[in-house]
Amino acid sequence: MATHKSAEKRSRQAVKLRERNNAVKSSIKTGVKTVVELVETKDSEAAVAALARTIPAIAKAAAKGAFHKKTASRKISRLTKRVNTLKA
């Protein structure tokens, strides 16, 4: 347990940051799941629209530090690849 004043503050900040990161990751997972479901139902217009909403969210999460930038890039790439299979 933290005993110094600065360590106690850092502990409080870590709790807030962890909660925020978990919320962001959860919303990203929901967005990814939505895109994947739309691809599986072969609804290309809705899948493209959902992808357009999900990509900036993933990029923003990476910029804020919830994901590593290469993890975000990989997620975006794989999602885009899945949506592009509908066009082919």
Backbone as CSV, one residue per row, in Angstrom:
resi,resn,N_x,N_y,N_z,CA_x,CA_y,CA_z,C_x,C_y,C_z
1,MET,0.843,-1.187,0.000,0.000,0.000,0.000,0.885,1.245,0.000
2,ALA,0.440,2.257,-0.722,1.213,3.495,-0.820,1.195,4.252,0.515
3,THR,2.355,4.768,0.892,2.430,5.512,2.155,2.775,6.981,1.948
4,HIS,3.444,7.322,0.859,3.767,8.718,0.576,2.595,9.382,-0.127
5,LYS,2.491,10.679,0.089,1.393,11.430,-0.495,1.380,11.331,-2.025
6,SER,2.555,11.426,-2.637,2.640,11.368,-4.102,2.308,9.970,-4.614
7,ALA,2.679,8.940,-3.855,2.377,7.566,-4.258,0.878,7.287,-4.150
8,GLU,0.240,7.864,-3.140,-1.213,7.703,-2.995,-1.940,8.355,-4.166
9,LYS,-1.465,9.543,-4.563,-2.068,10.236,-5.701,-1.879,9.416,-6.975
10,ARG,-0.662,8.885,-7.161,-0.371,8.088,-8.348,-1.272,6.858,-8.394
11,SER,-1.545,6.282,-7.236,-2.419,5.113,-7.146,-3.845,5.476,-7.573
12,ARG,-4.315,6.626,-7.121,-5.658,7.089,-7.515,-5.724,7.328,-9.019
13,GLN,-4.673,7.943,-9.570,-4.637,8.219,-11.009,-4.625,6.919,-11.815
14,ALA,-3.898,5.924,-11.310,-3.809,4.642,-12.012,-5.174,3.967,-12.076
15,VAL,-5.947,4.085,-11.017,-7.294,3.486,-10.995,-8.166,4.136,-12.061
16,LYS,-8.135,5.471,-12.122,-8.944,6.189,-13.110,-8.538,5.824,-14.532
17,LEU,-7.229,5.792,-14.768,-6.732,5.485,-16.106,-7.101,4.064,-16.518
18,ARG,-6.988,3.120,-15.588,-7.322,1.728,-15.882,-8.803,1.595,-16.242
19,GLU,-9.667,2.284,-15.488,-11.101,2.242,-15.778,-11.401,2.836,-17.150
20,ARG,-10.746,3.958,-17.468,-10.960,4.607,-18.757,-10.483,3.709,-19.898
21,ASN,-9.294,3.110,-19.738,-8.769,2.223,-20.771,-9.667,1.012,-20.978
22,ASN,-10.181,0.444,-19.893,-11.074,-0.713,-20.017,-12.367,-0.340,-20.731
23,ALA,-12.893,0.859,-20.472,-14.102,1.313,-21.150,-13.852,1.491,-22.645
24,VAL,-12.710,2.079,-22.977,-12.359,2.301,-24.382,-12.185,0.963,-25.095
25,LYS,-11.460,0.027,-24.469,-11.234,-1.283,-25.077,-12.541,-2.025,-25.281
26,SER,-13.455,-1.886,-24.324,-14.750,-2.552,-24.430,-15.556,-2.000,-25.612
27,SER,-15.543,-0.682,-25.778,-16.288,-0.093,-26.894,-15.659,-0.477,-28.235
28,ILE,-14.343,-0.608,-28.275,-13.664,-1.041,-29.496,-14.085,-2.473,-29.832
29,LYS,-14.102,-3.334,-28.821,-14.511,-4.726,-29.039,-15.926,-4.801,-29.578
30,THR,-16.809,-3.959,-29.064,-18.193,-3.924,-29.537,-18.246,-3.490,-30.997
31,GLY,-17.470,-2.469,-31.340,-17.429,-1.993,-32.723,-16.899,-3.052,-33.670
32,VAL,-15.844,-3.746,-33.256,-15.256,-4.806,-34.082,-16.272,-5.928,-34.273
33,LYS,-16.944,-6.290,-33.191,-17.937,-7.363,-33.257,-19.080,-6.990,-34.214
34,THR,-19.490,-5.727,-34.186,-20.544,-5.256,-35.076,-20.127,-5.385,-36.535
35,VAL,-18.908,-4.962,-36.838,-18.398,-5.046,-38.213,-18.349,-6.502,-38.665
36,VAL,-17.821,-7.375,-37.816,-17.692,-8.794,-38.166,-19.067,-9.423,-38.417
37,GLU,-20.042,-9.091,-37.571,-21.396,-9.631,-37.753,-22.000,-9.158,-39.074
38,LEU,-21.784,-7.886,-39.412,-22.319,-7.359,-40.662,-21.645,-8.006,-41.869
39,VAL,-20.363,-8.309,-41.763,-19.657,-8.991,-42.847,-20.224,-10.399,-43.014
40,GLU,-20.487,-11.073,-41.902,-21.009,-12.435,-41.969,-22.423,-12.485,-42.548
41,THR,-23.205,-11.410,-42.336,-24.545,-11.358,-42.926,-24.519,-10.797,-44.346
42,LYS,-23.313,-10.453,-44.827,-23.081,-9.945,-46.187,-23.811,-8.627,-46.471
43,ASP,-23.927,-7.785,-45.454,-24.518,-6.460,-45.613,-23.379,-5.462,-45.821
44,SER,-22.985,-5.283,-47.091,-21.768,-4.513,-47.376,-21.889,-3.035,-47.019
45,GLU,-23.043,-2.415,-47.301,-23.185,-0.982,-47.013,-23.094,-0.713,-45.518
46,ALA,-23.779,-1.508,-44.725,-23.751,-1.321,-43.274,-22.368,-1.647,-42.714
47,ALA,-21.711,-2.652,-43.290,-20.366,-3.024,-42.830,-19.382,-1.899,-43.096
48,VAL,-19.479,-1.283,-44.262,-18.585,-0.163,-44.600,-18.847,1.019,-43.665
49,ALA,-20.123,1.274,-43.373,-20.464,2.374,-42.471,-19.948,2.103,-41.058
50,ALA,-20.115,0.869,-40.593,-19.631,0.511,-39.257,-18.107,0.576,-39.201
51,LEU,-17.459,0.161,-40.280,-16.003,0.225,-40.350,-15.531,1.680,-40.291
52,ALA,-16.250,2.559,-40.968,-15.897,3.979,-40.974,-16.022,4.591,-39.577
53,ARG,-16.905,4.045,-38.748,-17.029,4.521,-37.364,-15.967,3.894,-36.458
54,THR,-15.609,2.646,-36.750,-14.721,1.900,-35.864,-13.253,2.287,-36.037
55,ILE,-12.831,2.535,-37.273,-11.416,2.853,-37.527,-10.946,4.083,-36.741
56,PRO,-11.659,5.203,-36.777,-11.185,6.356,-35.991,-11.173,6.082,-34.490
57,ALA,-12.116,5.275,-34.017,-12.151,4.947,-32.588,-10.907,4.147,-32.198
58,ILE,-10.521,3.189,-33.048,-9.325,2.390,-32.773,-8.083,3.282,-32.809
59,ALA,-8.021,4.164,-33.798,-6.870,5.058,-33.927,-6.757,5.995,-32.720
60,LYS,-7.887,6.489,-32.257,-7.887,7.383,-31.105,-7.465,6.636,-29.844
61,ALA,-7.916,5.391,-29.704,-7.531,4.584,-28.545,-6.018,4.364,-28.540
62,ALA,-5.439,4.154,-29.710,-3.985,3.972,-29.807,-3.263,5.274,-29.458
63,ALA,-3.810,6.389,-29.926,-3.186,7.685,-29.649,-3.213,8.006,-28.152
64,LYS,-4.266,7.575,-27.476,-4.397,7.835,-26.043,-3.653,6.820,-25.191
65,GLY,-3.182,5.728,-25.825,-2.378,4.768,-25.085,-3.121,3.540,-24.594
66,ALA,-4.376,3.371,-24.994,-5.116,2.183,-24.572,-4.614,0.950,-25.311
67,PHE,-4.156,1.143,-26.550,-3.575,0.074,-27.361,-2.207,0.531,-27.834
68,HIS,-1.350,-0.415,-28.140,-0.092,-0.096,-28.812,-0.437,0.283,-30.251
69,LYS,0.355,1.151,-30.863,0.018,1.624,-32.211,0.026,0.488,-33.231
70,LYS,0.899,-0.500,-33.056,0.922,-1.617,-34.005,-0.269,-2.547,-33.797
71,THR,-0.744,-2.663,-32.571,-1.950,-3.452,-32.296,-3.137,-2.798,-32.991
72,ALA,-3.236,-1.487,-32.881,-4.329,-0.761,-33.529,-4.242,-0.915,-35.042
73,SER,-3.047,-0.799,-35.573,-2.849,-0.938,-37.009,-3.267,-2.325,-37.484
74,ARG,-2.920,-3.346,-36.720,-3.269,-4.720,-37.068,-4.780,-4.923,-37.036
75,LYS,-5.442,-4.366,-36.010,-6.900,-4.490,-35.910,-7.582,-3.818,-37.101
76,ILE,-7.119,-2.612,-37.435,-7.702,-1.873,-38.562,-7.489,-2.642,-39.861
77,SER,-6.290,-3.156,-40.056,-5.959,-3.888,-41.271,-6.844,-5.123,-41.429
78,ARG,-6.968,-5.895,-40.364,-7.754,-7.125,-40.436,-9.237,-6.842,-40.672
79,LEU,-9.753,-5.792,-40.031,-11.159,-5.435,-40.241,-11.398,-4.982,-41.679
80,THR,-10.504,-4.133,-42.175,-10.633,-3.630,-43.540,-10.577,-4.780,-44.541
81,LYS,-9.674,-5.711,-44.290,-9.532,-6.873,-45.155,-10.831,-7.686,-45.197
82,ARG,-11.460,-7.863,-44.035,-12.721,-8.620,-43.975,-13.836,-7.904,-44.738
83,VAL,-13.915,-6.592,-44.575,-14.974,-5.835,-45.264,-14.726,-5.847,-46.764
84,ASN,-13.461,-5.793,-47.188,-13.148,-5.799,-48.612,-13.470,-7.132,-49.286
85,THR,-13.604,-8.199,-48.509,-13.972,-9.489,-49.109,-15.396,-9.450,-49.655
86,LEU,-16.221,-8.533,-49.124,-17.597,-8.419,-49.613,-17.641,-7.825,-51.017
87,LYS,-16.697,-6.947,-51.327,-16.672,-6.293,-52.632,-16.189,-7.227,-53.743
88,ALA,-15.364,-8.189,-53.378,-14.776,-9.088,-54.378,-15.775,-10.135,-54.873
